[in-house]
Amino acid sequence: MSATKKTTIGLHVLARLKEVGIDTVFGVPGDYNLKFLDLLDDDKDLTWGNNANELNASYAADGYARVKGAGALLTTFGVGELSATNGIAGSYAEMIPVIHLVGTPSTTSIAQGAVLHHSLGNGDFSVFVNMFSQITAASAHLTPNNAARQIDFVISESLRRRRPGYIGIPSDIVNTEITVDAGKLDYSIPRNPQDTQEAALKDIIRAIQQAKNPIILADACVLRNNMKKELAELVKVSGFPVYVAPMSIDVVDHGLPSYRGCYSGSSSLDQVKKEVLSADLILELGSEQTDVNTGGFTYGLDTSKIIEFHTFATKVFYSTYEKVSMQELLPLVIKHFPSSAKIDPASIERSLGPRARRADTPPGEVIVQDYFWNKMTEYFPERSIIVTETGTANLGAFNVDLPKDCIFISQLLWGSIGYTVPATLGAAVADRSRRTFLVVGDGSFQLTVQEISSMLHHGVCPIILLFNNDGYLIEKLIHGRDRKYNDIQMWEYAESFKYFGKDIKVNHQRATHPFQVGVHAKLESRKDFEKAMDQAMAQPDHIHFLELILPPFDAPQEALKQIASYDG
């Protein structure tokens, strides 16, 4: 029997959050969560996110989790938690473990079915937790009797399954004493069934030995399962050409001689597409075959050539090995990799030719997106965090060369516009040692602009690069090019820091970290953009805002290819 200890419900929640590496809890105060907030505020190891609204808090927690491994937010019952639903659903879709803490009415009010503010007025206090049960790995509404067990279960299940978790905390039991397990959380996945795993391994090794033109295609679930190290080892031991997908362009070192580019079906560079389709064996790791990730379902890969490694199963051609996870299987493939099948990475370029690159920058002085992405590779340092918004901002990044050890954040599956502004806050807070870049469109920016205020409050220092192309460009390219519904109100975007109080004394006094404002300018020429970027790069301890004026219908080549395959 494991050791136990006495604590309170609220303190146990905070202890478990800290145990899994969380040091910032995003959210918004509300009367049902204030007692819990007292505990958080008194904890010197934790920082309160202090967001402008709950939707933004959920996005910030998601961005934070993509850097730290897990995130958390705190909202109030009903009106607060429902405001965060979109963000939690996005975290569920994209497999991001975010713990959603909700302050709820007292157990007495719940037992009486009282008609309380923020409720539906029908005495049913289970309706919201039931809603969240559809978009979480686990959900619970705490009582003194179940709290110790349910807190551990929800957090463990969230991390095990890489999905959000929901914990409702009644306001009158936050400080109730309980007995809890004193041991560490166990969120490891179950061991693979040995006989099934051995059969899968045998088939995989045989296929590798017989292949004449094998490749590796690494996708998002390698990142979700923290397996970049294992992927790097597989690339090293095999020497196979390796490709990434749009959801995983940061999964492998682009400087490796075996790295060949990003594959997304018909949206790929022509040479990349030719190379992938000519392979006779594809080791497909953590594939997420969404519409955007596959170029509108134009992957065109032959099942008879694919070995699929997934989080909870493995598929060798047409045979599926249930419960054989890549977390345990892939190290065995590396261990037993046949030396006769190894490819000399130096020979890859001789056989396939130089790696495909984006097209040359179009001439001129006007800033266009193809120029922008080609130029930005000169500015990204190693260990950058690069956040790109849904639309042309993230489509244009598909074929960008990244320096070593970068983190690339986008929401390619859920695709909720506005996600990236709060997500940038979360990511920058999660690791202040990295340079953070946000690339966002004007339309998306207008949805969640308030988190610029939170960036100042927390003293984070991203370089914000806003595409001002006067409206919802990706929608215009898909449908309604000249329709008024794709127009937006024009703002003075470069003045955002001023509006959000950069010069107000009390803001500097209350900030969790000191903040300094650097470049904040509207830029119309490449010369001015490059000058501003040089200045911003020279001031890593400042926050910067570069508003780039683009032609209204300019789009990167990747976006045009993606839209050509779009089926809305």
CORTA-V143853 format. One record per pair of residues at least 6 apart in sequence whose C-alpha atoms are under 8 Angstrom apart, sorted by the first residue. I is the first residue (numbers start at 1). GAP is how many residues later the second one is. Records with the same first field share a line. If there is no record, write none. Layout:
I->GAP / GAP
This chain:
2->179 / 180 / 181
3->178 / 179 / 180
4->175 / 176 / 177 / 178 / 179
5->174 / 175 / 176 / 177
6->171 / 172 / 173 / 174
7->170 / 171 / 172 / 173
8->166 / 167 / 168 / 169 / 170
9->135 / 138 / 139 / 164 / 165 / 166 / 167 / 168 / 169
10->26 / 29 / 164 / 165 / 166
11->28 / 164
12->136 / 139 / 168
13->138
14->26
16->136 / 139 / 169
17->6 / 55
19->165
20->50
21->47 / 48 / 49
22->24 / 46 / 48 / 49 / 50
23->22 / 23 / 24
24->22 / 23 / 24 / 25 / 47 / 48
25->21 / 22 / 23 / 24 / 36 / 46 / 47 / 48 / 49
26->22 / 23 / 24 / 25 / 31 / 32 / 34 / 35 / 46 / 47 / 48
27->21 / 22 / 23 / 24 / 26 / 27 / 30 / 31 / 46 / 47 / 48
28->22 / 23 / 24 / 25 / 26 / 29 / 46 / 47 / 48 / 52
29->8 / 45 / 46 / 47
30->45 / 46 / 50 / 73
31->45
32->44 / 45 / 71 / 72 / 73 / 138 / 139
33->41 / 42 / 43 / 69 / 70 / 71 / 138
34->69 / 137
35->136 / 139
36->67 / 135 / 138
40->6 / 7 / 8
41->6 / 7
49->8 / 405
50->404
51->6 / 400 / 403
52->398 / 399 / 402
53->30
54->21 / 26 / 27 / 29 / 30
55->28 / 29 / 30 / 31 / 32
56->28 / 31 / 363 / 366 / 392 / 395
57->16 / 27 / 365
58->15 / 26 / 29 / 30
59->28 / 29 / 360 / 361 / 363 / 364 / 367
60->362 / 363 / 364 / 365 / 366 / 367
61->10 / 11 / 12 / 37 / 362 / 365
62->8 / 9 / 25 / 29 / 34 / 35 / 36 / 361 / 364
63->346 / 359 / 360 / 361 / 362 / 363 / 364
64->6 / 7 / 359 / 361 / 362 / 363 / 364 / 365 / 366
65->6 / 31 / 32 / 33 / 361 / 362 / 365
66->30 / 343 / 361
67->340 / 360 / 363 / 364
68->362 / 363
69->28
70->26 / 27 / 28 / 29 / 89
71->26 / 27 / 28
72->26 / 27 / 28 / 29
73->25 / 26 / 27 / 28
74->26 / 27 / 28 / 29
75->6 / 25 / 26 / 27 / 28
76->26 / 27 / 28
77->25 / 26 / 27 / 28 / 41 / 42
78->40 / 41 / 50
79->39
81->21
82->46
85->47
87->332
88->10 / 12 / 47 / 48 / 76
89->46 / 47
90->321 / 324 / 325 / 326
91->6 / 7 / 72 / 73
92->43 / 44 / 70 / 71 / 72
93->320 / 321
94->317 / 319 / 320
95->66 / 67 / 68 / 69 / 129
96->66 / 67 / 68 / 128
97->61 / 62 / 64 / 65 / 66 / 67 / 68
98->60 / 65 / 66 / 67
99->56 / 59 / 65 / 66 / 67 / 68
100->64 / 65 / 66 / 67
101->65 / 66 / 67 / 68
102->64 / 65 / 66 / 67
103->65 / 66 / 67 / 68
104->64 / 65 / 66 / 67
105->65 / 66 / 67
106->64 / 65 / 66 / 67
107->36 / 63 / 64 / 65 / 66
110->13 / 15
112->11
113->9 / 10 / 11 / 12
114->9
115->6 / 7 / 8
119->6
129->10 / 11 / 12 / 37 / 39
132->7 / 34
133->6 / 33
135->29
136->22 / 27 / 28 / 29 / 30
137->17 / 20 / 21 / 24 / 25 / 26 / 27 / 28
138->15 / 16 / 19 / 20 / 26 / 27 / 28
139->15 / 26 / 27 / 28
140->10 / 11 / 14 / 26 / 27 / 28
141->26 / 27 / 28 / 29
142->8 / 25 / 26 / 27 / 28
143->26 / 27 / 30
144->29 / 32 / 34
147->31
148->30 / 31 / 32 / 33
149->31
151->16
152->33
154->11 / 12 / 13
155->10
156->29 / 30 / 31
157->8 / 30
158->6 / 7
159->28
160->27 / 28 / 29
162->62 / 63
191->137
192->131 / 132 / 133 / 136
193->130 / 131
196->125 / 126 / 128
197->124 / 127 / 132
200->114 / 116 / 121
201->128 / 131 / 132
203->113
204->103 / 112 / 129
205->128 / 131 / 132 / 133
207->74
208->6 / 73 / 130 / 133
209->129 / 131 / 132
211->69 / 70
212->68 / 69
213->65 / 66 / 67 / 68
214->26 / 27 / 65 / 66 / 67 / 68 / 69
215->25 / 26 / 27 / 28 / 61 / 64 / 66 / 67 / 68
216->19 / 24 / 25 / 26 / 27 / 66 / 67 / 68 / 69
217->25 / 26 / 27 / 28 / 65 / 66 / 67 / 68
218->13 / 24 / 25 / 26 / 27 / 30 / 33 / 66 / 67 / 68 / 69
219->25 / 26 / 27 / 28 / 29 / 32 / 65 / 66 / 67 / 68 / 69
220->25 / 27 / 28 / 31 / 66 / 67 / 68
221->64 / 65 / 66 / 67 / 89 / 90
222->6 / 9 / 29 / 63 / 64
223->25 / 28
225->86 / 102
227->100
228->23 / 24
230->100 / 101
231->21
232->20
233->101
234->100
235->6 / 7 / 23
237->97 / 100 / 105
238->99 / 103 / 104 / 105
239->19 / 103 / 104 / 105 / 106
240->18 / 102 / 103 / 105
241->17 / 18 / 19 / 104 / 107
242->16 / 17 / 18 / 19
243->16 / 17 / 18 / 19 / 20
244->7 / 8 / 17 / 18 / 19
245->17 / 18 / 19 / 48 / 49
246->16 / 17 / 18 / 47 / 152 / 166
247->41 / 46 / 163 / 165
248->160
249->13 / 149 / 159
250->152 / 155 / 156 / 157 / 158
252->7
253->6 / 149 / 150 / 151 / 152
254->147 / 148 / 149 / 150
255->148 / 149
257->88 / 89 / 91 / 92
258->87 / 88 / 90
259->96
260->12 / 95 / 96
261->11 / 94 / 95 / 138
262->6 / 7 / 10 / 136 / 137
263->6 / 9 / 10 / 13 / 31
264->9 / 28 / 29 / 30 / 31 / 34 / 35
265->8 / 29 / 30 / 31 / 32 / 33 / 34 / 35
266->7 / 28 / 29 / 30 / 32 / 33 / 295 / 296 / 299
267->27 / 28 / 291 / 294 / 295 / 298
268->27 / 290
269->87 / 88 / 89
271->85
272->84
275->77
277->23 / 24
279->26
280->25
281->24 / 25 / 26
282->23 / 24 / 25
283->23 / 24 / 25 / 26
284->22 / 23 / 24 / 25
285->23 / 24 / 25
286->22 / 23 / 24 / 25
287->21 / 22 / 23
289->8
290->6 / 7 / 123
291->6 / 122
292->120 / 121 / 270
293->119 / 120
295->266 / 267 / 270
296->266 / 269 / 270 / 271
298->267
303->14 / 15
304->13 / 14
305->12
306->10 / 11
307->7 / 8 / 9 / 10
308->6 / 7 / 8 / 9
309->6 / 16 / 17 / 21
310->15 / 16
311->14 / 15 / 16
312->10 / 11 / 12 / 13 / 14
313->7 / 8 / 9 / 10 / 11 / 12 / 13
314->6 / 7 / 8 / 9 / 10 / 11 / 12
315->6
349->6
357->42
358->16 / 41 / 42
360->14
361->9 / 10 / 13
362->8 / 9
365->160 / 161 / 162
366->158 / 159 / 160 / 184
367->157 / 158 / 159 / 181 / 182 / 183 / 184
368->182 / 183 / 186 / 187 / 188
369->27 / 181 / 185 / 186 / 187
370->26 / 185 / 186 / 187
373->23 / 24 / 27
374->26
377->23 / 24 / 25
379->154 / 158
380->22 / 23
381->22 / 54
382->21 / 22 / 23 / 24
383->20 / 21 / 22 / 23 / 24 / 51 / 52
384->19 / 21 / 22 / 23 / 50 / 51 / 52 / 53
385->21 / 22 / 23 / 24 / 42 / 43 / 49 / 50 / 51 / 52
386->20 / 21 / 22 / 23 / 50 / 51 / 52 / 53
387->21 / 22 / 23 / 33 / 36 / 37 / 49 / 50 / 51 / 52
388->6 / 9 / 20 / 21 / 22 / 32 / 50 / 51 / 52
389->21 / 22 / 28 / 29 / 30 / 31 / 49 / 50 / 51 / 52 / 55
390->20 / 21 / 22 / 25 / 26 / 27 / 50 / 54
391->50 / 82 / 83 / 168
392->49 / 81 / 82 / 163 / 164 / 167
393->46 / 47 / 48 / 74
394->16 / 45
395->161 / 163 / 164 / 167
396->159 / 160 / 161 / 162 / 163
398->160
410->10
411->8
417->27 / 30
418->26 / 27 / 28 / 29 / 30
419->25 / 29
420->18 / 20
421->17 / 19 / 24 / 27 / 28 / 30 / 31
422->26 / 29
424->12 / 13 / 14 / 38
425->26 / 29 / 30 / 35
427->9
428->6 / 8 / 32 / 33 / 34
429->29 / 31
432->28
435->26 / 27 / 105
436->25 / 26 / 27
437->25 / 26 / 27 / 28
438->24 / 25 / 26 / 27 / 28
439->25 / 26 / 27 / 28
440->24 / 25 / 26 / 27
441->25 / 26 / 27 / 28
442->24 / 25 / 26 / 27 / 28 / 29 / 30
443->27 / 28 / 29 / 45
445->21
452->44 / 45 / 48
453->44 / 47 / 48
455->6
456->46 / 55 / 59 / 87
457->50 / 51 / 53 / 54 / 55 / 56 / 58
458->53 / 54 / 55 / 56 / 57
459->52 / 53 / 54 / 55 / 56 / 57
460->53 / 55 / 82 / 83
461->54 / 79 / 80 / 81 / 82 / 83
462->80 / 81 / 82
463->73 / 80 / 81 / 82 / 83
464->79 / 80 / 81 / 82
465->80 / 81 / 82 / 83
466->79 / 80 / 81 / 82
467->80 / 81 / 82 / 83
468->79 / 80 / 81 / 82
469->80 / 81 / 82 / 83 / 84 / 85
470->17 / 18 / 20 / 82
471->15 / 16 / 17 / 81
472->14 / 15 / 16
473->13 / 79 / 80
475->6 / 11
476->6 / 7 / 10
477->76 / 86
478->85 / 88
480->6
493->29 / 54
494->26 / 27 / 28 / 51 / 52 / 53
495->25 / 26
497->20 / 23
501->6
502->6 / 15
508->6 / 7
515->27 / 28
516->25 / 26 / 27
517->25 / 26 / 27
518->18 / 21 / 24 / 25 / 26 / 27
519->13 / 16 / 17 / 24 / 25 / 26 / 27
520->24 / 25 / 26 / 27
521->24 / 25 / 26
522->24 / 25 / 26 / 27
523->6 / 23 / 24 / 25 / 26
524->24 / 25 / 26
529->17 / 19
532->14
536->6 / 8
